Amino acid sequence: MPLLRLQKFLSQAGYCSRREGERLIQAGQVSVNGEVVSILGSKIDPEKDRVAVNGKPVQGAPEPIYIALHTPMGVVTSCDHPGEKVVLDLIDLKERVYPVGRLDKDSEGLLLLTNDGRLHHRMSHPSFNHEKEYEVTSAKPLANIELQTLSRGVPVLGRKTRPADIQRVSAKRFRIVLKEGRNRQIRRMLQHIGHDVVRLKQIRMANVKLDRLAKGTWRHLTEDEKETLLKMI
C-alpha cells in the first residue's frame, strides 16, 4: 500500500477533517508507533504503522459510504457551522461523511456525501468534467436568445463560463448542465443578462439523480449507481 500523509489518513479513517488533522498534528496530539509526530507532511504506511490521537488508537479507513441527500433551502453545506443547521444534521449515521461540492444556503436539491476521499476530490474538482444538472426558475420570462447566450458562456468572476447544455422547461424555467462550479455561478450568469434566480435546484450529479427523494431525506446509493460512479472517476 502506498504511503499516506498523516492528516489524510486521519481524514480517510473518519476521525476528523484533514484540516483538523493538521491542527492535531501541529499540537503534538498525534503519535505514530508510540512516537509523537508534529511535522506536517509526515507519511505513514496504513498497513504497518500504528496511529493514535491523545493515546487512543485510530483504526484504518472504514467501509466506503455513498449517500444521496435532498438538501432543503436554509441548510448550510458544511460539517460544522455554529448557529446554523448543516447537512450532517440531516444524516443519521455514526460514521463520518463529507459533502461533495456545495449548495448555496438559498439553493436546494441533490447533494452527495461520502467518506471516500478519492471520490470527494475527483467529483469536487472541475478538471474532471463531471456533470451537474440544475433546474432554474427566473423572476421574469427568458427569451430564447438569452438562453443561447448563457449556453455559449458569459463572464463570471473574471473569466468566461464553459459552454453549457440548456433545455427550456417553461417561460421562466430551464435546466442547465454544468461541468464547473464557481461561487454562485448560475445566479451570477443570470445577473449578467439582467435576470434574478428565484429558485435553484440541483437535480443530478454525474449519474446520480434526485428523482423523487423527499426533501430533507437521504438514501444510500444503489450498487449500480456506485459501480457507475466509481468507473466514471
C-alpha positions in Angstrom: 0.0 0.0 0.0 1.4 3.5 -0.8 2.3 5.8 2.0 -0.3 8.4 3.1 0.2 11.8 4.7 -0.8 11.5 8.3 -3.6 14.1 8.1 -5.0 12.3 5.1 -5.0 9.0 7.0 -6.9 10.6 9.9 -9.5 12.0 7.4 -9.9 8.8 5.5 -10.3 6.9 8.7 -13.2 9.1 9.5 -11.6 10.5 12.6 -11.7 14.2 11.6 -11.4 16.5 8.6 -7.9 16.9 7.0 -7.7 20.5 8.4 -8.5 19.3 11.9 -5.9 16.6 11.4 -3.3 19.2 10.6 -4.2 21.1 13.8 -3.9 17.9 15.9 -0.5 17.1 14.4 0.9 20.6 15.0 -0.4 20.5 18.5 1.6 17.3 19.2 -1.5 15.2 19.9 -0.8 12.5 17.2 1.6 9.6 17.6 2.9 7.0 15.2 4.2 3.8 16.7 4.3 5.5 20.1 6.3 8.5 18.9 4.7 11.9 18.7 4.7 13.4 15.2 4.2 17.1 14.9 5.6 17.8 11.4 3.0 18.3 8.6 3.6 16.2 5.6 4.8 13.2 7.6 3.8 9.9 5.9 2.8 6.5 7.2 2.1 3.0 6.0 -1.6 2.4 7.0 -1.0 -1.4 7.0 2.0 -1.3 9.3 2.1 1.8 11.3 0.0 2.3 14.5 -1.6 5.8 14.7 -3.1 7.3 17.9 -4.6 10.6 18.9 -4.1 11.5 22.6 -3.1 7.9 23.2 -6.2 6.4 21.6 -5.7 4.2 18.6 -7.2 5.3 15.2 -8.3 2.4 13.0 -7.8 2.4 9.3 -10.2 3.6 6.6 -13.8 2.4 7.2 -16.1 0.8 4.6 -16.8 3.4 1.9 -20.2 5.1 2.2 -22.0 6.9 -0.6 -25.2 8.9 0.2 -27.6 11.0 -1.8 -29.4 13.8 0.2 -32.2 16.0 -0.8 -31.0 19.3 0.8 -33.7 21.8 1.7 -33.1 25.6 1.4 -31.7 27.1 4.5 -29.3 24.3 5.3 -25.5 25.0 5.1 -23.3 22.7 3.1 -20.7 22.2 5.9 -19.8 19.7 8.5 -19.9 22.3 11.2 -21.2 25.9 11.2 -22.0 27.4 14.6 -25.6 28.7 14.9 -26.7 27.1 11.6 -28.3 23.8 10.5 -25.8 21.9 8.4 -26.2 18.9 6.1 -24.8 16.5 8.6 -27.7 17.3 10.9 -29.9 15.5 8.3 -27.9 12.3 8.2 -28.5 9.7 10.9 -25.2 7.9 10.7 -22.5 7.2 13.3 -19.8 7.1 10.6 -18.4 10.4 9.5 -19.1 11.5 5.9 -18.4 14.7 4.0 -20.4 16.7 1.4 -19.2 16.6 -2.2 -19.2 20.1 -3.6 -21.6 22.5 -2.1 -25.0 24.2 -2.5 -25.7 27.8 -1.6 -27.9 28.2 1.5 -30.6 29.6 -0.6 -30.5 26.7 -3.1 -31.8 23.1 -2.7 -31.6 19.7 -4.2 -29.2 16.8 -4.6 -26.0 16.6 -2.6 -23.7 13.6 -2.4 -21.9 12.7 0.8 -19.1 10.2 1.3 -16.1 9.1 3.3 -14.3 8.2 0.1 -11.5 10.8 -0.2 -10.7 9.9 -3.9 -14.3 10.3 -4.9 -14.6 13.5 -3.0 -11.6 15.0 -4.7 -12.5 13.9 -8.2 -16.1 15.0 -8.0 -15.3 18.4 -6.5 -12.5 19.4 -8.9 -13.7 21.0 -12.2 -10.8 19.4 -14.2 -12.5 16.1 -14.1 -15.5 17.4 -16.0 -18.3 15.7 -14.1 -21.7 17.0 -14.9 -24.1 18.7 -12.5 -27.6 19.5 -13.6 -29.8 22.2 -12.2 -33.4 23.3 -12.6 -33.5 27.1 -12.5 -36.5 29.4 -12.1 -36.1 33.1 -13.1 -38.1 36.0 -11.7 -39.0 37.0 -15.3 -39.6 35.2 -18.6 -36.4 34.4 -20.5 -36.1 34.9 -24.3 -34.6 32.2 -26.4 -31.6 34.5 -27.3 -30.9 34.9 -23.6 -30.7 31.1 -23.0 -28.5 30.8 -26.1 -26.2 33.5 -24.6 -26.0 31.5 -21.3 -25.3 28.3 -23.1 -22.3 29.8 -25.0 -20.8 31.2 -21.8 -20.8 34.6 -20.1 -18.2 36.4 -17.9 -18.3 35.3 -14.3 -15.6 36.3 -11.7 -13.2 37.5 -14.3 -13.5 34.7 -16.9 -16.0 33.2 -19.3 -18.0 30.2 -18.2 -17.7 27.0 -20.1 -20.4 26.2 -22.7 -23.4 24.6 -21.1 -26.3 22.4 -22.2 -29.6 24.3 -21.6 -33.2 23.0 -22.1 -36.2 25.2 -21.6 -38.9 23.9 -19.3 -41.3 26.9 -19.4 -41.2 30.7 -19.9 -39.3 31.2 -16.6 -37.8 27.8 -16.0 -34.9 25.9 -17.7 -32.5 23.1 -17.0 -28.7 23.6 -17.3 -25.9 21.1 -17.2 -22.5 22.5 -15.9 -19.1 20.9 -15.7 -17.7 23.5 -13.3 -18.9 25.1 -10.1 -17.8 28.6 -9.4 -19.1 30.6 -6.5 -22.8 31.2 -7.0 -22.2 30.6 -10.7 -25.7 30.2 -12.0 -27.0 33.2 -10.1 -24.1 35.4 -11.5 -24.8 34.1 -15.0 -28.4 35.2 -14.9 -27.5 38.5 -13.3 -25.2 39.1 -16.3 -28.2 39.0 -18.7 -30.4 41.0 -16.3 -32.3 38.3 -14.5 -32.6 37.1 -10.9 -33.0 33.5 -9.8 -35.9 32.8 -7.5 -35.4 29.0 -7.2 -32.3 26.9 -7.9 -32.5 23.1 -7.5 -29.7 20.6 -8.2 -31.3 17.5 -9.8 -28.3 15.4 -10.8 -24.6 14.9 -10.0 -22.8 12.7 -12.6 -25.0 9.6 -12.9 -26.9 10.1 -9.6 -30.4 11.7 -9.9 -32.5 13.4 -7.3 -35.7 11.9 -8.7 -38.4 11.5 -6.1 -36.2 11.6 -3.0 -38.2 13.6 -0.4 -36.9 16.9 0.8 -34.7 16.6 3.9 -34.3 12.8 3.4 -31.4 10.7 2.3 -30.6 7.3 0.9 -27.5 5.1 0.2 -26.6 4.8 -3.5 -27.6 1.6 -5.2 -25.0 -0.9 -6.2 -25.5 0.1 -9.9 -25.1 3.8 -9.0 -21.9 3.2 -7.1 -20.4 1.0 -9.7 -21.1 3.5 -12.5 -19.9 6.5 -10.4 -16.7 4.8 -9.4 -16.0 3.9 -13.0 -16.6 7.5 -14.1 -13.9 8.7 -11.7 
